[in-house]
């Protein structure tokens, strides 16, 4: 579709095998692979390692797109490239500032995920457990929420705000090299996130949104349908095709060839 672009793939071989002999020459594999788990920091590490490999080779790409095996393009290559090159943005990434005021005082149901983000990234908990069963009723957990109380334990400040959003994004080489350079240095932010869950929905947002030299568009250019509720987005079917084509997104997710392959066949006809 993009004339055999450079593709860097991270595959967790501990989860299942992958026939690498069938891969074309433009595909590079991250070696050794990382053992990944849902919501684990290893997902961030795997992404950074893939970026590092992508930008170590000659003729590095102007743009990269983070994709999973459940993503599929919904625009032609020309439309995607024209969109990226005709704007002055360095990255298309959903990023919302996570604040105590929103967490504590905003009651709108539409921003529940921002409240969850504050709970995940901006609070500090301490647990006290007694080894003797007879004292188990005295076990105690304390959670600090106000910034004045959490300040000694978190990397965030007035100069370094916390951001959160969808893990799926695309960015140019300038942003990619900044991520690689930032991550390679020993810094409090990376160390802090390495001990948390759900970091793939905040780490890159926080790194990029606090970089004053980068221009971000608060748009992931990804079509995702959360209308079914729950922890996973809707699996896209033929009935979703009109909405996909009307979207400004470049890619969509999630697709499943075992549930509906017709939607993929139809998209092939449209974007080829």
C-alpha positions in Angstrom: 0.0 0.0 0.0 2.9 2.4 0.8 5.3 0.8 -1.6 6.9 -1.6 1.0 7.6 0.9 3.8 9.8 0.0 6.7 7.8 -2.1 9.3 9.2 -2.9 12.7 7.3 -5.6 14.5 7.4 -6.6 18.1 6.0 -10.0 18.7 5.9 -11.8 22.1 7.1 -15.3 21.1 6.4 -16.5 24.7 2.6 -16.0 23.9 2.5 -17.8 20.5 4.8 -18.6 17.6 5.2 -16.4 14.5 6.4 -17.7 11.1 9.1 -15.2 10.4 10.2 -16.9 7.1 7.0 -15.5 5.4 7.8 -11.9 6.3 9.0 -9.6 3.5 12.4 -7.9 3.6 11.0 -4.6 4.7 9.9 -6.1 8.0 12.3 -6.0 11.0 11.7 -7.8 14.3 12.6 -6.5 17.7 15.0 -9.0 19.2 15.0 -10.2 21.8 11.3 -9.8 22.4 9.8 -8.6 25.7 7.3 -10.6 27.7 4.2 -8.4 27.5 1.0 -8.3 29.5 -2.1 -6.1 29.1 -1.6 -2.7 30.8 2.0 -3.5 31.7 4.9 -1.1 31.2 6.5 -3.7 28.9 4.1 -2.4 26.2 5.8 1.0 26.4 9.2 -0.6 26.3 8.3 -2.7 23.3 7.1 0.4 21.5 10.3 2.4 22.3 12.5 -0.5 21.2 10.6 -0.8 17.9 11.1 3.0 17.4 14.8 2.8 18.2 15.2 0.0 15.6 13.2 1.9 13.1 15.3 5.1 13.4 18.7 3.3 13.5 18.6 2.1 9.9 19.5 4.2 6.9 16.7 6.2 5.1 14.5 6.5 8.2 10.9 7.3 7.7 9.4 10.8 7.9 6.4 9.4 9.9 5.5 6.3 11.9 2.2 4.8 12.9 1.7 2.6 15.9 -0.5 -0.3 14.8 -1.7 -3.6 16.2 -2.8 -6.7 14.3 -6.4 -5.6 14.8 -5.9 -2.3 12.9 -6.7 -1.7 9.2 -6.4 1.3 6.9 -9.6 3.1 5.9 -8.0 5.8 3.6 -5.8 5.5 0.5 -2.1 5.9 0.9 -2.2 9.2 -0.9 -4.9 10.5 1.4 -3.0 9.6 4.5 0.3 11.0 3.2 -1.3 14.2 1.9 -2.9 14.7 5.3 0.3 14.2 7.2 2.5 16.4 5.0 0.0 19.2 4.5 -0.1 20.1 8.2 2.5 21.4 10.6 1.9 18.9 13.4 4.7 16.7 14.7 2.3 14.1 16.2 -1.4 13.1 16.1 -2.1 11.8 19.6 -5.1 12.0 21.9 -3.9 13.9 25.1 -5.9 15.4 27.9 -4.4 17.1 30.9 -5.2 15.2 34.1 -5.9 17.6 37.0 -7.0 17.3 40.6 -9.8 19.8 40.0 -11.3 17.6 37.3 -10.9 14.5 39.4 -12.5 16.1 42.5 -15.1 18.5 41.3 -16.2 17.7 37.7 -19.2 15.4 37.8 -19.8 15.0 34.0 -20.1 11.3 33.1 -18.2 12.0 29.8 -14.9 12.5 31.6 -15.0 9.4 33.8 -11.9 8.2 32.1 -10.1 11.4 33.1 -11.0 10.7 36.7 -9.7 7.1 36.3 -6.5 8.5 34.9 -6.0 10.7 37.9 -6.6 7.7 40.2 -4.1 5.7 38.2 -1.2 8.1 37.7 -1.6 11.0 40.2 -2.4 9.4 43.6 -0.2 7.5 46.0 -1.2 4.6 48.1 0.4 3.0 51.1 -0.5 -0.4 52.5 0.1 -1.7 56.0 -0.4 -5.4 56.6 0.1 -7.5 59.7 1.6 -11.0 59.3 -0.4 -12.5 62.1 -4.0 -13.5 61.1 -5.3 -12.4 64.5 -4.3 -8.8 63.6 -5.6 -8.9 60.0 -8.5 -6.7 60.9 -6.0 -3.9 61.6 -4.7 -3.9 58.0 -4.7 -0.4 56.6 -4.4 1.3 53.3 -3.9 5.0 52.9 -4.4 6.8 49.6 -3.1 10.4 49.1 -4.9 12.4 46.4 -4.3 16.1 46.8 -1.2 17.4 44.9 0.3 19.0 48.1 0.3 15.5 49.7 1.5 13.5 46.6 4.2 16.0 45.5 7.1 14.2 47.3 6.1 10.9 45.6 5.2 11.9 42.0 7.3 13.3 39.1 4.6 15.8 38.2 4.8 19.6 38.8 3.7 22.9 37.3 6.4 22.4 34.7 5.6 18.7 34.0 1.9 18.0 33.8 0.3 14.5 33.5 -1.6 13.7 30.3 -3.6 10.7 29.3 -5.3 9.4 26.1 -5.5 6.5 23.7 -2.3 4.5 23.2 -2.7 4.6 19.4 -0.9 7.5 17.7 1.3 8.6 14.8 4.2 11.0 14.8 7.0 12.3 12.6 10.7 11.6 12.9 11.3 14.7 15.1 8.9 13.4 17.7 10.1 9.8 17.4 13.7 10.8 18.0 12.6 12.9 21.0 10.8 9.9 22.5 13.9 7.7 22.0 16.2 10.2 23.5 14.0 11.0 26.5 13.4 7.3 27.3 17.1 6.5 27.1 18.0 8.9 29.8 17.6 8.1 33.5 14.7 10.4 34.5 12.1 10.4 37.2 9.2 10.2 34.9 10.2 7.0 33.1 11.2 5.4 36.4 7.8 6.3 37.9 5.8 5.0 35.0 7.8 1.7 34.9 6.1 0.8 38.2 2.5 1.6 37.2 -0.2 -0.1 35.3 -2.0 1.3 32.2 1.1 3.3 31.3 0.6 2.9 27.5 -2.4 5.4 27.9 -0.3 8.1 29.6 3.5 7.8 29.1 3.8 8.9 25.5 1.1 11.5 26.0 3.0 13.0 29.0 6.4 12.9 27.2 5.2 14.6 24.0 2.7 17.1 25.5 5.3 18.5 27.8 7.8 19.0 24.9 7.4 22.7 24.1 9.2 22.3 20.7 6.7 19.8 19.4 3.3 20.7 17.9 0.6 18.1 18.7 -2.9 17.6 17.3 -5.3 16.2 19.8 -6.5 13.5 17.4 -5.3 10.0 17.1 -6.4 9.6 13.5 -7.9 6.2 14.5 -11.6 5.2 14.3 -12.6 3.3 17.4 -16.2 2.5 18.4 -16.8 2.3 22.2 -20.6 2.3 21.9 -20.9 -1.3 23.2 -19.4 -0.3 26.6 -17.0 -2.5 28.5 -13.2 -2.7 28.4 -12.9 -3.4 24.7 -14.1 -1.5 21.6 -16.7 -2.9 19.2 -15.5 -5.4 16.5 -16.2 -3.5 13.3 -18.5 -5.1 10.7 -19.9 -4.4 7.3 -22.6 -2.3 8.9 -19.9 0.1 10.1 -18.5 0.8 6.6 -20.4 4.1 6.1 -19.2 5.5 9.4 -15.6 4.4 8.6 -15.7 6.2 5.2 -17.2 9.3 6.7 -14.5 9.5 9.4 -11.3 11.6 9.1 -9.3 8.8 10.6 -6.5 7.0 8.7 -6.9 3.6 10.4 -9.6 1.8 12.3 -9.8 -0.9 15.0 -10.8 -3.5 15.9 -11.3 -5.9 13.1 -11.5 -9.7 13.3 -11.2 -11.7 10.1 -12.9 -14.7 11.7 -16.0 -12.6 12.6 -16.3 -10.5 9.4 -13.9 -10.7 6.5 -16.2 -9.0 4.1 -15.6 -5.6 5.7 -11.8 -6.0 5.0 -12.4 -7.2 1.4 -14.6 -4.1 0.8 -12.0 -1.8 2.3 -9.4 -3.3 0.0 -11.4 -2.3 -3.0 -11.8 1.2 -1.7 -8.3 2.0 -0.6 -6.3 0.2 -3.3 
